[in-house]
Amino acid sequence: MALIGSIPRRCVNLPPGSLRALLGCAMSGTAQEGPALDAFTRKFSEWIGAPHVFGAASGRSAFQLALESLGLEKGKEIIFPAFTFPVMPMVAKLLGYKPVFCDVDPVTFNSGPEHIEPLINERTGAVLATHLFGQPCAIQKIAELAKKRNIRLLEDCAHALGVRVAGRSVGTFGDIGIYSFAEGKNMPCFGGGAIATSNEKIAQRARDVLAKAPMPASGTVLKKAAFIWLLWLLTRPEVFGVTVYPALRLKLLLGQPLMDSAVGDELLSLFAASNPRVYRLANLQAAIGLIQLERIDAFNEGARRNARILSESLNGIRGIGVPSSTTGDHIYVYYPLTVEPSRRNALRAYLLKHGFDTKTTDMSDCSRLEPFRAHGGTPHAQGGPKEASILEICVYPVISEKSIRRLGRVIRSWVAR
Protein backbone atom coordinates (compact mmCIF):
# COMPACT_ATOMS: atom_id res chain seq x y z
CA MET A 1 0.00 0.00 0.00
CA ALA A 2 1.49 3.34 -1.12
CA LEU A 3 1.13 5.69 1.85
CA ILE A 4 4.11 8.02 1.66
CA GLY A 5 3.98 9.98 -1.57
CA SER A 6 0.26 9.37 -2.17
CA ILE A 7 -1.34 12.15 -4.22
CA PRO A 8 -4.95 13.36 -3.72
CA ARG A 9 -7.44 14.04 -6.48
CA ARG A 10 -7.53 17.70 -5.51
CA CYS A 11 -5.07 19.82 -3.52
CA VAL A 12 -6.89 22.80 -1.99
CA ASN A 13 -4.80 25.90 -2.71
CA LEU A 14 -4.96 28.12 0.36
CA PRO A 15 -2.26 30.77 0.83
CA PRO A 16 -0.03 31.04 3.91
CA GLY A 17 -1.83 33.05 6.56
CA SER A 18 -5.30 31.63 5.84
CA LEU A 19 -5.75 30.15 9.30
CA ARG A 20 -4.51 33.36 10.89
CA ALA A 21 -7.05 35.35 8.84
CA LEU A 22 -9.81 32.92 9.81
CA LEU A 23 -9.03 33.17 13.53
CA GLY A 24 -8.55 36.95 13.33
CA CYS A 25 -11.95 37.51 11.72
CA ALA A 26 -13.59 35.15 14.21
CA MET A 27 -12.15 36.98 17.20
CA SER A 28 -12.72 40.51 15.85
CA GLY A 29 -16.24 39.86 14.55
CA THR A 30 -15.32 40.84 10.97
CA ALA A 31 -16.16 37.59 9.16
CA GLN A 32 -19.11 39.27 7.43
CA GLU A 33 -18.27 42.97 7.04
CA GLY A 34 -14.89 44.67 6.98
CA PRO A 35 -12.30 46.66 5.02
CA ALA A 36 -11.17 43.75 2.83
CA LEU A 37 -14.37 43.82 0.76
CA ASP A 38 -13.72 47.07 -1.12
CA ALA A 39 -9.98 46.44 -1.27
CA PHE A 40 -10.44 43.02 -2.86
CA THR A 41 -12.93 44.07 -5.54
CA ARG A 42 -10.71 47.05 -6.41
CA LYS A 43 -7.57 44.92 -6.68
CA PHE A 44 -9.36 42.13 -8.56
CA SER A 45 -10.72 44.73 -10.98
CA GLU A 46 -7.19 46.01 -11.68
CA TRP A 47 -5.81 42.49 -12.12
CA ILE A 48 -8.59 41.25 -14.39
CA GLY A 49 -8.82 44.45 -16.42
CA ALA A 50 -12.52 45.28 -15.96
CA PRO A 51 -13.81 48.51 -14.40
CA HIS A 52 -16.61 46.93 -12.35
CA VAL A 53 -16.31 43.86 -10.09
CA PHE A 54 -18.94 42.56 -7.67
CA GLY A 55 -18.43 39.78 -5.17
CA ALA A 56 -20.83 36.98 -4.25
CA ALA A 57 -20.83 34.20 -1.67
CA SER A 58 -20.15 31.46 -4.25
CA GLY A 59 -19.57 30.90 -7.95
CA ARG A 60 -23.16 29.73 -8.33
CA SER A 61 -24.39 32.85 -6.56
CA ALA A 62 -22.20 34.95 -8.87
CA PHE A 63 -23.83 33.36 -11.92
CA GLN A 64 -27.28 34.15 -10.56
CA LEU A 65 -26.12 37.72 -9.93
CA ALA A 66 -24.91 37.89 -13.54
CA LEU A 67 -28.24 36.74 -14.95
CA GLU A 68 -30.23 39.10 -12.72
CA SER A 69 -27.96 41.98 -13.75
CA LEU A 70 -28.12 41.26 -17.48
CA GLY A 71 -31.57 42.79 -17.99
CA LEU A 72 -32.69 39.91 -20.16
CA GLU A 73 -36.41 39.41 -20.82
CA LYS A 74 -37.82 36.34 -19.06
CA GLY A 75 -38.53 33.44 -21.40
CA LYS A 76 -35.52 34.17 -23.60
CA GLU A 77 -33.27 31.32 -24.65
CA ILE A 78 -29.71 31.09 -23.40
CA ILE A 79 -27.30 28.88 -25.33
CA PHE A 80 -25.07 26.70 -23.14
CA PRO A 81 -22.41 24.17 -24.08
CA ALA A 82 -24.06 20.76 -23.66
CA PHE A 83 -21.04 19.57 -21.67
CA THR A 84 -20.84 21.79 -18.61
CA PHE A 85 -21.56 21.97 -14.89
CA PRO A 86 -25.33 21.33 -14.86
CA VAL A 87 -26.08 23.75 -12.03
CA MET A 88 -25.42 26.65 -14.44
CA PRO A 89 -28.29 25.97 -16.86
CA MET A 90 -30.45 25.00 -13.87
CA VAL A 91 -29.96 28.49 -12.42
CA ALA A 92 -31.12 29.94 -15.74
CA LYS A 93 -34.18 27.67 -15.79
CA LEU A 94 -35.14 28.56 -12.22
CA LEU A 95 -34.92 32.27 -13.12
CA GLY A 96 -37.35 31.85 -16.02
CA TYR A 97 -35.01 31.41 -18.98
CA LYS A 98 -34.81 28.48 -21.40
CA PRO A 99 -31.43 26.72 -21.61
CA VAL A 100 -30.61 25.44 -25.11
CA PHE A 101 -27.58 23.23 -25.63
CA CYS A 102 -24.96 23.26 -28.35
CA ASP A 103 -22.35 20.60 -28.99
CA VAL A 104 -18.70 20.90 -27.95
CA ASP A 105 -15.40 20.10 -29.60
CA PRO A 106 -14.49 16.45 -28.84
CA VAL A 107 -10.87 17.35 -28.06
CA THR A 108 -11.03 20.63 -26.13
CA PHE A 109 -14.53 20.09 -24.63
CA ASN A 110 -15.29 23.76 -25.43
CA SER A 111 -17.91 25.17 -27.79
CA GLY A 112 -16.95 27.47 -30.64
CA PRO A 113 -18.94 29.75 -32.95
CA GLU A 114 -19.51 26.83 -35.33
CA HIS A 115 -21.45 25.07 -32.56
CA ILE A 116 -23.30 28.15 -31.31
CA GLU A 117 -24.43 29.97 -34.47
CA PRO A 118 -26.83 27.29 -35.80
CA LEU A 119 -28.92 27.63 -32.61
CA ILE A 120 -29.29 31.43 -32.69
CA ASN A 121 -32.81 32.58 -33.53
CA GLU A 122 -35.23 35.39 -32.67
CA ARG A 123 -35.77 33.91 -29.20
CA THR A 124 -32.07 33.86 -28.31
CA GLY A 125 -31.12 36.35 -25.62
CA ALA A 126 -27.63 35.29 -24.62
CA VAL A 127 -24.90 32.71 -24.97
CA LEU A 128 -22.66 31.36 -22.23
CA ALA A 129 -19.08 30.74 -23.38
CA THR A 130 -17.31 28.31 -21.04
CA HIS A 131 -13.53 27.95 -20.66
CA LEU A 132 -13.61 24.35 -19.49
CA PHE A 133 -10.89 22.68 -17.40
CA GLY A 134 -8.73 25.83 -17.59
CA GLN A 135 -8.46 26.11 -21.39
CA PRO A 136 -9.98 29.14 -23.14
CA CYS A 137 -12.58 28.62 -25.83
CA ALA A 138 -12.44 30.57 -29.10
CA ILE A 139 -13.68 33.59 -27.21
CA GLN A 140 -12.65 36.27 -29.69
CA LYS A 141 -14.67 34.65 -32.49
CA ILE A 142 -17.61 34.00 -30.16
CA ALA A 143 -17.56 37.67 -29.10
CA GLU A 144 -17.63 38.73 -32.76
CA LEU A 145 -20.58 36.40 -33.38
CA ALA A 146 -22.53 37.71 -30.38
CA LYS A 147 -21.97 41.30 -31.47
CA LYS A 148 -22.99 40.55 -35.05
CA ARG A 149 -26.18 38.76 -33.94
CA ASN A 150 -26.94 41.34 -31.21
CA ILE A 151 -27.10 38.88 -28.32
CA ARG A 152 -25.55 39.06 -24.86
CA LEU A 153 -22.36 37.16 -24.08
CA LEU A 154 -21.57 35.67 -20.68
CA GLU A 155 -18.22 34.02 -19.89
CA ASP A 156 -17.99 31.17 -17.42
CA CYS A 157 -14.45 31.54 -16.07
CA ALA A 158 -14.85 29.21 -13.07
CA HIS A 159 -12.02 27.01 -14.40
CA ALA A 160 -10.01 29.77 -16.02
CA LEU A 161 -9.08 32.43 -13.47
CA GLY A 162 -5.83 33.95 -14.73
CA VAL A 163 -6.11 32.75 -18.33
CA ARG A 164 -5.29 35.38 -20.93
CA VAL A 165 -6.04 35.47 -24.64
CA ALA A 166 -3.97 37.88 -26.71
CA GLY A 167 -2.88 39.52 -23.45
CA ARG A 168 -6.44 40.03 -22.23
CA SER A 169 -8.06 38.21 -19.32
CA VAL A 170 -10.94 35.87 -20.02
CA GLY A 171 -14.12 37.29 -18.60
CA THR A 172 -13.54 40.68 -20.27
CA PHE A 173 -14.55 39.76 -23.83
CA GLY A 174 -18.28 39.50 -23.16
CA ASP A 175 -20.87 41.49 -21.25
CA ILE A 176 -20.14 39.70 -17.96
CA GLY A 177 -17.40 37.39 -16.75
CA ILE A 178 -18.22 34.96 -13.93
CA TYR A 179 -15.56 33.61 -11.53
CA SER A 180 -15.52 31.04 -8.76
CA PHE A 181 -13.36 30.94 -5.64
CA ALA A 182 -14.58 27.51 -4.48
CA GLU A 183 -12.20 25.11 -2.74
CA GLY A 184 -11.73 23.01 -5.88
CA LYS A 185 -10.66 25.94 -8.04
CA ASN A 186 -7.20 27.48 -8.43
CA MET A 187 -7.90 30.52 -6.21
CA PRO A 188 -10.14 29.42 -3.32
CA CYS A 189 -11.13 32.09 -0.83
CA PHE A 190 -13.06 29.99 1.70
CA GLY A 191 -15.69 29.93 -1.03
CA GLY A 192 -16.88 32.95 -2.94
CA GLY A 193 -17.31 34.19 -6.48
CA ALA A 194 -17.40 37.38 -8.52
CA ILE A 195 -18.65 38.95 -11.72
CA ALA A 196 -16.82 41.53 -13.86
CA THR A 197 -18.27 43.90 -16.44
CA SER A 198 -17.45 47.01 -18.45
CA ASN A 199 -21.11 47.82 -19.04
CA GLU A 200 -22.38 50.69 -16.86
CA LYS A 201 -26.05 49.61 -16.98
CA ILE A 202 -25.18 46.05 -16.00
CA ALA A 203 -23.00 47.38 -13.19
CA GLN A 204 -25.84 49.51 -11.82
CA ARG A 205 -28.25 46.57 -11.92
CA ALA A 206 -25.68 44.46 -10.07
CA ARG A 207 -25.43 47.13 -7.37
CA ASP A 208 -29.22 47.15 -7.05
CA VAL A 209 -29.38 43.36 -6.72
CA LEU A 210 -26.60 43.26 -4.12
CA ALA A 211 -28.18 46.09 -2.13
CA LYS A 212 -31.10 43.75 -1.42
CA ALA A 213 -29.03 40.55 -1.14
CA PRO A 214 -28.35 39.09 2.31
CA MET A 215 -24.97 38.28 3.77
CA PRO A 216 -24.53 34.69 4.98
CA ALA A 217 -24.65 34.47 8.76
CA SER A 218 -21.31 34.92 10.50
CA GLY A 219 -21.48 31.39 11.86
CA THR A 220 -22.12 30.02 8.37
CA VAL A 221 -19.11 31.91 6.96
CA LEU A 222 -16.81 30.72 9.74
CA LYS A 223 -18.05 27.13 9.62
CA LYS A 224 -17.49 26.93 5.87
CA ALA A 225 -14.04 28.49 6.21
CA ALA A 226 -13.04 26.00 8.92
CA PHE A 227 -14.25 23.10 6.76
CA ILE A 228 -12.26 24.31 3.73
CA TRP A 229 -9.16 24.82 5.87
CA LEU A 230 -9.55 21.21 7.06
CA LEU A 231 -9.79 20.11 3.43
CA TRP A 232 -6.58 22.03 2.76
CA LEU A 233 -4.86 20.12 5.55
CA LEU A 234 -6.15 16.74 4.41
CA THR A 235 -5.07 17.36 0.82
CA ARG A 236 -1.42 18.00 1.71
CA PRO A 237 0.22 14.91 0.16
CA GLU A 238 2.08 14.09 3.38
CA VAL A 239 -1.18 14.19 5.39
CA PHE A 240 -3.40 12.64 2.72
CA GLY A 241 -1.23 9.53 2.59
CA VAL A 242 -1.87 8.61 6.23
CA THR A 243 -5.50 9.78 6.55
CA VAL A 244 -7.81 9.79 3.51
CA TYR A 245 -5.77 7.49 1.29
CA PRO A 246 -6.08 4.37 3.49
CA ALA A 247 -9.86 4.96 3.68
CA LEU A 248 -10.04 5.12 -0.12
CA ARG A 249 -8.04 1.91 -0.43
CA LEU A 250 -10.42 0.19 1.97
CA LYS A 251 -13.42 1.41 -0.03
CA LEU A 252 -11.81 0.10 -3.21
CA LEU A 253 -11.22 -3.27 -1.57
CA LEU A 254 -14.87 -3.44 -0.44
CA GLY A 255 -16.20 -2.31 -3.81
CA GLN A 256 -17.71 0.89 -2.37
CA PRO A 257 -17.95 4.34 -4.06
CA LEU A 258 -14.74 6.35 -3.74
CA MET A 259 -16.10 9.45 -1.97
CA ASP A 260 -17.46 10.92 -5.21
CA SER A 261 -19.78 13.92 -5.07
CA ALA A 262 -23.32 14.02 -6.43
CA VAL A 263 -23.47 14.60 -10.19
CA GLY A 264 -26.03 14.87 -12.97
CA ASP A 265 -29.70 14.46 -12.08
CA GLU A 266 -28.91 13.77 -8.41
CA LEU A 267 -26.96 17.03 -8.15
CA LEU A 268 -29.74 19.03 -9.82
CA SER A 269 -32.37 17.55 -7.51
CA LEU A 270 -30.37 18.61 -4.46
CA PHE A 271 -29.69 22.06 -5.91
CA ALA A 272 -33.31 22.80 -6.86
CA ALA A 273 -34.36 21.97 -3.30
CA SER A 274 -31.82 24.42 -1.84
CA ASN A 275 -33.86 27.55 -2.67
CA PRO A 276 -30.91 29.27 -4.41
CA ARG A 277 -30.54 33.03 -4.20
CA VAL A 278 -27.84 35.69 -4.42
CA TYR A 279 -25.71 36.14 -1.31
CA ARG A 280 -22.97 38.73 -0.89
CA LEU A 281 -19.25 38.06 -0.56
CA ALA A 282 -18.01 37.99 3.05
CA ASN A 283 -15.12 40.05 4.40
CA LEU A 284 -13.22 36.88 5.39
CA GLN A 285 -13.47 35.59 1.81
CA ALA A 286 -12.24 38.94 0.48
CA ALA A 287 -9.31 38.94 2.93
CA ILE A 288 -8.15 35.56 1.60
CA GLY A 289 -8.67 36.85 -1.94
CA LEU A 290 -6.26 39.73 -1.34
CA ILE A 291 -3.55 37.25 -0.30
CA GLN A 292 -4.34 34.95 -3.22
CA LEU A 293 -3.96 37.70 -5.81
CA GLU A 294 -0.31 38.07 -4.80
CA ARG A 295 0.48 34.50 -5.81
CA ILE A 296 -2.09 33.24 -8.31
CA ASP A 297 0.00 33.88 -11.44
CA ALA A 298 2.95 31.91 -10.02
CA PHE A 299 0.58 29.14 -8.94
CA ASN A 300 -0.90 28.88 -12.44
CA GLU A 301 2.56 28.68 -13.95
CA GLY A 302 3.41 25.80 -11.60
CA ALA A 303 0.32 23.91 -12.76
CA ARG A 304 1.27 24.52 -16.39
CA ARG A 305 4.75 23.11 -15.69
CA ASN A 306 3.43 19.92 -14.12
CA ALA A 307 0.86 19.49 -16.88
CA ARG A 308 3.55 19.80 -19.55
CA ILE A 309 5.63 17.14 -17.80
CA LEU A 310 2.70 14.73 -17.61
CA SER A 311 1.55 15.37 -21.18
CA GLU A 312 5.05 14.85 -22.54
CA SER A 313 5.25 11.57 -20.63
CA LEU A 314 1.96 10.34 -22.10
CA ASN A 315 2.04 11.70 -25.64
CA GLY A 316 1.70 8.98 -28.21
CA ILE A 317 0.35 6.38 -25.76
CA ARG A 318 -2.44 4.55 -27.52
CA GLY A 319 -5.79 4.72 -25.74
CA ILE A 320 -4.86 7.64 -23.47
CA GLY A 321 -5.95 11.17 -24.32
CA VAL A 322 -4.19 14.19 -22.83
CA PRO A 323 -5.61 17.73 -22.73
CA SER A 324 -5.17 19.87 -25.79
CA SER A 325 -3.85 23.42 -25.59
CA THR A 326 -4.57 24.32 -29.20
CA THR A 327 -6.54 27.47 -28.42
CA GLY A 328 -3.91 29.33 -26.41
CA ASP A 329 -3.23 29.60 -22.69
CA HIS A 330 -4.18 26.69 -20.42
CA ILE A 331 -3.86 26.67 -16.63
CA TYR A 332 -5.06 23.08 -15.99
CA VAL A 333 -7.38 23.81 -13.09
CA TYR A 334 -8.43 20.29 -13.97
CA TYR A 335 -6.31 17.91 -16.06
CA PRO A 336 -8.87 15.75 -17.89
CA LEU A 337 -7.25 12.47 -18.86
CA THR A 338 -9.46 10.53 -21.27
CA VAL A 339 -9.69 6.78 -21.76
CA GLU A 340 -12.20 4.34 -23.21
CA PRO A 341 -15.25 4.49 -20.87
CA SER A 342 -15.27 0.73 -20.35
CA ARG A 343 -11.68 0.91 -19.05
CA ARG A 344 -11.84 4.11 -17.03
CA ASN A 345 -12.69 2.52 -13.68
CA ALA A 346 -9.94 -0.05 -14.14
CA LEU A 347 -7.41 2.73 -14.70
CA ARG A 348 -8.75 4.62 -11.70
CA ALA A 349 -8.37 1.56 -9.45
CA TYR A 350 -4.86 0.86 -10.78
CA LEU A 351 -3.76 4.44 -10.11
CA LEU A 352 -5.22 4.39 -6.60
CA LYS A 353 -3.34 1.18 -5.79
CA HIS A 354 -0.14 2.94 -6.86
CA GLY A 355 -0.78 6.04 -4.74
CA PHE A 356 -2.66 8.35 -7.10
CA ASP A 357 -6.23 9.33 -6.31
CA THR A 358 -8.28 10.61 -9.25
CA LYS A 359 -11.71 12.10 -9.72
CA THR A 360 -14.61 11.49 -12.05
CA THR A 361 -15.75 14.81 -13.47
CA ASP A 362 -18.63 16.93 -12.17
CA MET A 363 -19.37 18.01 -15.74
CA SER A 364 -22.34 16.44 -17.51
CA ASP A 365 -23.88 16.23 -20.94
CA CYS A 366 -26.79 18.40 -19.86
CA SER A 367 -28.89 17.61 -22.94
CA ARG A 368 -29.34 14.13 -21.46
CA LEU A 369 -30.43 15.25 -17.98
CA GLU A 370 -34.08 15.02 -16.95
CA PRO A 371 -34.77 18.77 -16.35
CA PHE A 372 -33.46 19.71 -19.80
CA ARG A 373 -34.59 16.93 -22.14
CA ALA A 374 -37.40 18.99 -23.63
CA HIS A 375 -35.31 22.15 -24.00
CA GLY A 376 -33.98 21.60 -27.48
CA GLY A 377 -30.59 22.29 -28.96
CA THR A 378 -28.07 19.81 -30.24
CA PRO A 379 -28.11 16.30 -28.75
CA HIS A 380 -24.65 14.97 -27.97
CA ALA A 381 -23.29 14.29 -31.45
CA GLN A 382 -20.10 12.42 -30.68
CA GLY A 383 -21.38 9.11 -29.27
CA GLY A 384 -21.95 8.55 -25.55
CA PRO A 385 -21.63 11.07 -22.74
CA LYS A 386 -18.16 12.61 -22.51
CA GLU A 387 -18.13 12.40 -18.72
CA ALA A 388 -17.87 8.60 -18.94
CA SER A 389 -14.37 8.84 -20.44
CA ILE A 390 -12.78 11.43 -18.14
CA LEU A 391 -10.56 11.09 -15.10
CA GLU A 392 -9.53 14.38 -13.51
CA ILE A 393 -5.95 14.43 -12.22
CA CYS A 394 -4.45 17.08 -9.97
CA VAL A 395 -1.30 18.75 -11.35
CA TYR A 396 -1.13 21.62 -8.88
CA PRO A 397 2.40 22.76 -7.97
CA VAL A 398 2.20 21.41 -4.42
CA ILE A 399 2.86 18.09 -6.18
CA SER A 400 6.53 17.59 -6.98
CA GLU A 401 7.86 17.08 -10.49
CA LYS A 402 9.19 13.73 -9.28
CA SER A 403 5.66 12.61 -8.39
CA ILE A 404 4.28 13.82 -11.71
CA ARG A 405 6.93 11.84 -13.60
CA ARG A 406 6.13 8.76 -11.49
CA LEU A 407 2.45 9.21 -12.36
CA GLY A 408 3.33 9.16 -16.05
CA ARG A 409 5.27 5.92 -15.60
CA VAL A 410 2.39 4.29 -13.71
CA ILE A 411 -0.09 5.16 -16.46
CA ARG A 412 2.29 3.85 -19.11
CA SER A 413 2.69 0.61 -17.15
CA TRP A 414 -1.10 0.20 -17.02
CA VAL A 415 -1.35 0.64 -20.77
CA ALA A 416 1.47 -1.84 -21.32
CA ARG A 417 -0.49 -4.46 -19.38
Secondary structure, DSSP 8 states (H G I E B T S, - for coil): ---TT-B-S------TTHHHHHHHHHHHT-SSSSTHHHHHHHHHHHHHT-SEEEEESSHHHHHHHHHHHHT--TT-EEEEESEE-THHHHHHHHTT-EEEEE---TTT----HHHHGGG--TTEEEEEEE-GGG---SHHHHHHHHHHHT-EEEEE-TT-TT-EETTEETTSSSSEEEEE--TTSSS-SSS-EEEEE--HHHHHHHHHHHHH-----HHHHHHHHHHHHHHHHHTSHHHHTTTHHHHHHHHHHHT---S----HHHHHHHHHTT--------HHHHHHHHHHHTTHHHHHHHHHHHHHHHHHHHTT-TTEE----TTS----SSEEEEE-HHHHHHHHHHHHHTTB--B--S-EEGGGSGGGTTS-B----SSS-GGGGEEEE---TTS-HHHHHHHHHHHHHHHH-
